[in-house]
Structure formats: C-alpha cells, structure tokens
Amino acid sequence: SSYSIIMENIKKGSFISDLNIFEKEIIYLIRKMNIEDIRNLPDVTEGLEFSIKKASNLCNNISDFFNIVKSKRYTYTRIQRILLYALLGITKSDIEVSKNTTPYIRVLGFNDNGKNLISSISKTNPNIITSANKFVNCNKNPDLDLILSKDIFASNVYNIGFKSNCENNLDFKNGVIKL
C-alpha cells in the first residue's frame, strides 16, 4: 500500500526526489550568508565554512557545489546535511536545544485501539501531538515551540518543491488519520 501511495504522489507532483529541487534556493541562501552564519550551521567545523562560501560563489547548481566542497574529510552526505540545515534555518544552537529537550510525538493516524492507547498515554505525557494547533496554543515549553516551529517550517519548505500547487501550513489543516 505504501508503494501505491508514493506512486500516486509522484503522478500528482507532490513528491520530492532529491535536494536538486531546491538548488537555486540553497545557493542563494549560502551566498546571502556571511562566514559566521555558515560557521553556525551544524556539522560545519575546521574551516569548512570557507569552502562552502567559496563554492557558492563559483557555481549555480548543487552538483558543481558538491564537486568543489566534497573531500575525504567532508563527505557528500555531510555536505548535503549542512545544505539542508541552511535551507531550513537550523543552527548549532537549535540542535543543542533539541538534544536537551524531551521530544514530542506527532501522531499521524490511529485505529480504535490506538486511540484508546494514545488517550491513556497523553494523560501522563503532554508531549503527544494529535493537533498541531491545539499543541501550539496549549504548550508552555519554549524549547518545544522552537522545535515544532522548525518542523512546521520544514513541511512548508518541502511543499515549495511540489510540481503541483500545494497549500502552506498543512500541519494545521490535515488532521490525524482515523482508520
């Protein structure tokens, strides 16, 4: 059933296959950032910020960018993560907050048994999200607010890459799936 859902979304144009979809936005953001901003991205160490900045000024596509920055020390995967951090505005400070915060659980769907279980668990654990809107309005933890805002922003950025039109803020519009 997962395969058919993926194929349906590919046909509709609401599927992101790789980072190349966002290459212009990423290169623009890196060019706009100063060295200190790049240094503040997670996984940027040992002067990597200078290579990243240089590469952004020498190319206008992700493939060339990777070819300039990639080395034995700085792998493709690491550079890809750094570019995603830049795209999503995630800093080293944000990562530290997430490491030191008890995470929330986003419930995407449930059946009757799951509903009862979630209801029971949520009485002792307020960090179970079945409604983003309700959680935002009731949550008193600023660290969880920060993490959820990054999560929602990531969903909104992801939607930009769709070939077909897609609404923004779907985290607030799409409810839990009840089976």
Summary of the structure (lengths in Angstrom):
residues: 179
radius of gyration: 19.1
end to end distance: 14.2
largest distance: 56.3
contacts: 445
relative contact order: 0.12
helix: 62%
strand: 4%
